[in-house]
């Protein structure tokens, strides 16, 4: 019975990166032997145990054999006879198929039967064996690793294999929850656009997110979008969100904000009249299909609907500002409105040559929201009650009071000079 450190912990230590989690594989053991040492079983599909003190996961060495379509179509075999090399062979990428002793210091030799160290040095993402084709989730995982390790290329033979998997329909068998799980993790990497670059290159993006895939090749007005291509623009917006360390809901909203441009009639291009409404409908259907969590889904709909109005907000009338805040539900959900403004900043700066262009709308609208929030709805309601008003009339009075508060802030900003409200 021998225990080895495997997977990402070995890879990251060889790369000189911090190691936060450890994966362990146990060779030559049985479930009964693990239980006798105090390990706690947690695996449903194959024997995985929690260490009695560290609570880290220890998996028995195993082999896998394809038994059906999709990532669940596997039969698992574990026995004391399964070797370390056999266990490593079932892993996705060579850089994840290395093992080290328990007390490895990072410099001693590692078990590396599939050339993981060479691929780390060459900065290549390469599948371990042809068994890669048996699990379509591995396409998503590889794309996610491409977003994390920005200077790694994908081996040509691996790209060819992924394209064949897509052609064989393997990607179509993925369940929505697993697709979202991998997309969400990839969105939070350092350069998320690379994930979609890899998925698009192998054809998986067209199967999983056709609403996004069709944006490439769709032109925009060059005076607003020097990059012209809508797909390129969305990727620039997404990477800008990563540069600003935006949360997952913001990054998802950036990805989904312009989906409607993919359905613009050809005879009106490069203009995109009404694309916001189409973006909302496409985003809603996509989010229902992928079962996107509500915090991400709701923000994406707000940004898709209102990003143009937020961009054009400087100089609009106080009443129009309040209506914008109301449509965004900013009074009930001010934190989400702040996220929407950040997504809009990424949209404005995710354009060729405009990355560092100031976006005063974000700070200004937050200031105007604060001014409108300062209105005491309780006092307005009491005043309305004294005058015999009720129901919708009270709401109208609150709206008017907020408009007055915004107007006063706008006037004060104008008197103070153009620097007020700038980020």
C-alpha positions in Angstrom: 0.0 0.0 0.0 1.7 3.2 -1.2 0.4 6.8 -1.4 1.3 9.4 -4.0 0.6 13.0 -4.6 -0.9 13.4 -8.0 -2.5 15.9 -10.4 -2.5 19.6 -10.0 -0.5 19.7 -6.9 2.5 18.2 -8.7 2.0 20.3 -11.8 1.7 23.6 -9.9 4.8 22.9 -7.7 6.9 22.1 -10.8 5.7 25.4 -12.2 6.6 27.3 -9.1 2.9 28.1 -8.3 1.2 28.0 -4.9 -0.4 24.7 -4.1 -3.6 25.1 -2.2 -5.2 21.6 -2.6 -3.6 18.1 -2.8 -4.9 15.0 -4.5 -3.7 11.7 -3.3 -3.9 8.2 -4.9 -3.4 5.0 -3.0 -1.9 2.0 -4.8 -2.2 -1.6 -3.5 -5.1 -0.9 -1.1 -8.6 -2.1 -0.6 -11.6 -0.2 0.8 -11.4 -2.4 3.9 -7.8 -1.5 4.4 -8.6 2.2 4.2 -11.5 1.9 6.7 -9.2 0.0 9.1 -6.9 3.1 9.1 -9.7 5.4 10.0 -10.4 6.9 6.5 -14.0 8.0 5.9 -15.6 6.9 2.7 -17.2 9.7 0.6 -17.1 8.5 -3.0 -20.4 7.4 -4.7 -19.1 6.3 -8.1 -15.6 5.1 -7.0 -13.8 4.6 -3.7 -12.7 8.0 -2.3 -11.9 8.5 1.3 -11.2 11.5 3.6 -8.1 11.4 5.7 -9.0 11.1 9.4 -6.9 14.2 10.3 -6.3 16.4 7.3 -9.7 15.6 5.6 -8.0 15.6 2.2 -9.3 13.2 -0.4 -7.5 9.9 -1.0 -8.7 7.8 -4.0 -7.9 4.2 -4.7 -6.0 3.7 -7.9 -8.4 2.7 -10.6 -9.0 2.2 -14.3 -11.9 3.4 -16.3 -13.7 1.9 -19.3 -16.2 3.6 -21.6 -19.7 2.0 -21.3 -22.0 4.7 -22.7 -22.2 8.2 -24.1 -21.3 11.3 -22.1 -19.2 11.9 -19.1 -21.2 9.5 -16.9 -20.9 6.5 -19.3 -18.0 4.8 -17.5 -17.4 1.6 -15.7 -14.8 1.9 -12.9 -12.4 -0.9 -11.8 -10.4 -0.7 -8.5 -8.2 -3.4 -7.1 -4.9 -3.7 -5.3 -3.4 -4.8 -8.7 -4.0 -1.5 -10.4 -0.6 0.2 -10.9 0.3 3.8 -10.5 1.0 4.1 -14.3 -2.5 2.6 -15.1 -4.1 5.2 -12.8 -2.2 8.0 -14.4 -3.2 6.8 -17.9 -6.8 7.7 -17.3 -6.1 11.3 -16.6 -6.8 14.1 -19.1 -3.6 15.9 -19.8 0.1 14.9 -19.5 0.8 17.8 -17.2 -1.8 16.4 -14.8 -0.6 12.8 -15.1 2.5 12.9 -12.8 2.9 11.5 -9.3 5.3 12.3 -6.4 6.0 10.7 -3.1 4.1 11.8 0.0 7.0 13.9 1.4 8.1 15.2 -2.0 10.3 18.3 -1.7 9.6 19.6 -5.2 13.0 18.7 -6.6 13.3 15.0 -6.3 12.3 12.9 -9.4 8.6 12.3 -10.0 6.8 9.5 -11.7 6.1 10.8 -15.2 5.3 8.0 -17.7 3.6 10.2 -20.2 6.0 13.2 -20.6 4.2 15.7 -18.4 7.5 17.5 -17.4 8.5 17.9 -21.0 5.1 19.4 -21.9 5.4 21.8 -18.9 8.7 23.0 -20.3 7.4 23.3 -23.8 4.2 25.0 -22.6 1.9 22.4 -24.3 -1.5 21.0 -23.3 -1.6 17.5 -24.6 -3.9 14.5 -23.9 -2.4 11.5 -22.2 -3.9 8.7 -24.3 -6.7 8.2 -26.8 -9.0 7.5 -23.8 -9.3 11.3 -23.6 -12.1 10.9 -26.2 -14.2 8.9 -23.8 -15.1 11.9 -21.6 -16.4 15.1 -23.3 -15.9 17.1 -20.1 -12.2 17.0 -20.8 -12.7 19.4 -23.7 -14.1 21.9 -21.3 -11.4 21.2 -18.8 -8.6 21.7 -21.4 -10.2 24.9 -22.5 -10.3 26.1 -18.9 -6.6 25.2 -18.5 -5.9 27.2 -21.6 -7.5 30.2 -19.9 -5.4 29.7 -16.8 -2.0 28.9 -18.5 -2.1 31.7 -21.0 1.2 30.9 -22.7 0.4 27.2 -23.2 -0.6 26.0 -26.7 -2.8 23.0 -27.5 -1.0 20.1 -29.2 -2.2 19.7 -32.8 -3.1 16.0 -32.2 -5.2 17.0 -29.2 -7.1 19.6 -31.3 -7.7 17.0 -33.9 -9.0 14.6 -31.3 -11.4 17.2 -29.8 -12.7 18.0 -33.2 -13.5 14.3 -33.8 -15.2 14.1 -30.5 -17.4 17.0 -31.4 -18.2 15.5 -34.8 -19.1 12.2 -33.1 -21.7 14.0 -30.9 -19.9 13.4 -27.6 -20.3 17.1 -26.6 -24.1 16.9 -27.2 -24.3 14.4 -24.3 -23.0 16.8 -21.7 -25.5 17.8 -19.0 -26.2 21.5 -18.4 -25.0 21.5 -14.8 -21.6 20.2 -15.8 -21.2 22.6 -18.7 -22.0 25.5 -16.4 -19.6 24.3 -13.7 -16.7 24.3 -16.1 -17.7 27.5 -17.9 -18.0 29.3 -14.5 -14.5 28.1 -13.4 -13.0 29.1 -16.8 -14.6 32.5 -16.6 -12.7 33.2 -13.4 -9.3 32.4 -14.9 -6.8 35.1 -15.8 -7.6 35.2 -19.5 -11.1 33.7 -20.0 -11.2 34.5 -23.7 -8.8 31.6 -24.3 -11.3 29.1 -23.1 -13.8 30.2 -25.8 -11.0 30.4 -28.3 -10.2 26.7 -27.7 -13.9 25.7 -27.7 -14.5 27.6 -30.9 -11.4 26.1 -32.6 -12.6 22.5 -32.0 -16.3 23.2 -32.8 -17.6 22.7 -29.3 -18.7 26.3 -28.9 -21.1 26.0 -31.7 -22.7 23.0 -30.0 -22.7 24.3 -26.5 -23.2 28.1 -26.9 -24.4 28.7 -30.5 -25.7 32.1 -29.5 -22.1 33.2 -28.7 -20.4 31.3 -31.5 -22.4 33.2 -34.2 -21.0 36.5 -33.1 -17.7 36.0 -34.8 -17.7 37.6 -38.3 -20.6 40.0 -37.4 -19.4 43.5 -38.1 -20.0 46.6 -35.9 -19.6 50.3 -36.7 -15.8 51.0 -36.7 -16.4 54.5 -35.2 -17.7 52.9 -32.1 -15.9 49.6 -32.3 -12.4 49.8 -33.9 -12.1 46.0 -33.5 -15.2 45.7 -35.8 -15.8 42.0 -35.2 -18.5 41.4 -32.5 -17.0 38.1 -31.3 -13.6 39.8 -30.8 -15.3 42.6 -29.0 -17.1 40.3 -26.5 -13.8 38.5 -25.8 -12.1 41.9 -25.2 -14.9 42.8 -22.8 -14.5 39.6 -21.0 -10.8 39.9 -20.6 -11.2 43.5 -19.4 -13.5 42.1 -16.7 -10.7 39.7 -15.7 -8.2 42.5 -15.6 -10.5 44.4 -13.2 -10.9 41.3 -11.0 -14.6 41.3 -11.6 -16.9 38.7 -9.9 -18.4 35.8 -11.8 -21.8 37.5 -12.3 -20.1 40.5 -13.9 -18.0 38.2 -16.2 -21.1 36.2 -17.3 -22.9 39.5 -18.0 -20.0 40.6 -20.1 -20.2 37.4 -22.1 -23.9 37.6 -22.7 -24.5 41.4 -23.2 -24.4 41.5 -27.0 -25.9 38.1 -28.1 -28.6 39.9 -30.1 -26.0 41.2 -32.5 -25.7 37.7 -33.9 -29.3 38.0 -35.2 -29.1 41.4 -36.8 -30.5 41.3 -40.3 -27.7 41.5 -42.9 -29.2 44.4 -44.7 -28.8 46.8 -41.8 -25.2 45.8 -40.8 -23.0 47.2 -39.3 -25.8 48.9 -37.3 -27.5 46.9 -34.6 -30.8 48.6 -34.0 -32.8 46.9 -31.2 -30.0 44.4 -30.4 -30.6 45.0 -26.7 -34.0 43.4 -26.7 -32.8 40.5 -28.8 -29.9 40.0 -26.4 -32.2 39.8 -23.5 -34.3 37.1 -25.1 -31.3 35.1 -26.2 -29.6 35.4 -22.8 -32.8 34.3 -21.1 -33.1 31.1 -23.2 -29.4 30.4 -22.9 -29.5 30.7 -19.1 -32.5 28.5 -18.8 -30.8 25.9 -20.9 -27.6 25.9 -18.9 -29.4 26.4 -15.6 -27.3 29.5 -14.8 -27.5 30.6 -11.1 -29.9 33.5 -10.5 -27.3 36.0 -9.4 -25.5 35.6 -12.8 -28.7 35.3 -14.8 -30.4 38.4 -13.4 -27.4 40.6 -13.8 -26.9 39.5 -17.4 -30.5 40.4 -18.3 -30.1 43.9 -16.7 -26.8 44.5 -18.6 -28.1 43.2 -21.9 -31.2 45.4 -21.6 -29.6 48.6 -20.3 -25.9 48.8 -21.3 -26.7 51.2 -24.2 -28.7 53.5 -21.9 -26.0 53.5 -19.3 -23.4 54.4 -21.9 -25.6 57.3 -23.0 -26.5 58.5 -19.5 -24.3 61.6 -19.2 -26.5 64.6 -19.8 -29.9 62.9 -19.7 -32.7 64.5 -17.7 -33.0 63.8 -14.0 -36.3 62.0 -14.6 -34.7 59.8 -17.2 -31.9 58.9 -14.7 -34.5 57.9 -12.1 -36.4 55.8 -14.7 -33.1 54.1 -15.6 -32.4 53.4 -11.9 -35.9 52.0 -11.5 -35.6 49.7 -14.5 -32.4 48.4 -13.1 -34.0 47.8 -9.8 -31.2 49.8 -8.3 -33.1 51.0 -5.2 -33.8 47.4 -4.1 -30.6 45.9 -5.3 -27.9 48.6 -5.3 -25.0 46.1 -5.1 -26.2 44.4 -8.3 -26.5 47.9 -10.0 -22.9 48.5 -9.1 -22.0 45.2 -10.8 -24.0 46.2 -13.9 -22.0 49.5 -14.0 -18.8 47.6 -13.8 -19.9 45.3 -16.7 -20.8 48.4 -18.7 -17.3 49.9 -18.0 -15.8 46.6 -19.3 -18.0 46.9 -22.4 -16.8 50.5 -23.1 -13.2 49.6 -22.5 -13.2 46.3 -24.3 -12.6 47.9 -27.6 -9.4 48.2 -29.6 -7.3 51.0 -28.3 -9.9 52.1 -25.7 -8.9 49.9 -22.7 -7.8 52.9 -20.6 -10.4 55.4 -21.7 -12.1 56.9 -18.6 -15.7 55.7 -18.0 -17.3 58.5 -15.8 -20.8 57.0 -16.1 -20.0 54.4 -13.4 -19.0 56.9 -10.7 -21.7 59.5 -11.7 -24.6 57.0 -11.7 -23.5 55.7 -8.3 -23.5 59.3 -7.0 -26.9 59.9 -8.5 -28.2 56.7 -7.0 -27.0 57.7 -3.6 -28.7 61.1 -3.9 -32.0 59.4 -4.9 -31.6 56.8 -2.1 -31.3 59.7 0.4 -35.0 60.5 -0.1 -37.0 59.2 2.9 -39.8 57.1 1.4 -41.3 57.0 4.9 -41.6 60.7 5.1 -43.0 61.0 1.6 -45.6 58.3 2.4 -46.6 60.1 5.6 -46.9 63.4 3.7 -49.0 61.7 1.1 -51.3 60.2 3.7 -51.9 63.5 5.3 -53.1 64.9 2.0 -55.3 61.9 1.4 -53.2 60.2 -1.3 -52.6 56.5 -1.4 -51.5 53.6 -3.6 -50.0 54.6 -6.9 -50.2 58.3 -6.0 -47.7 57.6 -3.2 -45.3 55.9 -5.6 -45.6 58.8 -8.0 -44.6 61.2 -5.1 -41.6 59.1 -4.2 -40.6 59.1 -7.9 -40.9 62.9 -8.1 -38.9 63.4 -4.9 -36.1 61.2 -6.2 -36.1 63.2 -9.5 -35.7 66.4 -7.5 -32.9 64.9 -5.5 -31.1 63.8 -8.7 -31.7 67.2 -10.2 -30.1 68.9 -7.2 -27.1 66.6 -7.4 -26.7 67.3 -11.2 -26.9 71.1 -10.5 -24.3 70.8 -7.8 -22.0 68.8 -10.0 -22.4 71.4 -12.8 -21.6 74.2 -10.4 -18.5 72.4 -9.1 -17.0 71.8 -12.5 -16.4 68.9 -14.9 -14.1 67.0 -12.6 -17.0 66.1 -10.2 -18.1 62.5 -10.6 -15.1 61.4 -12.6 -13.6 58.1 -11.6 
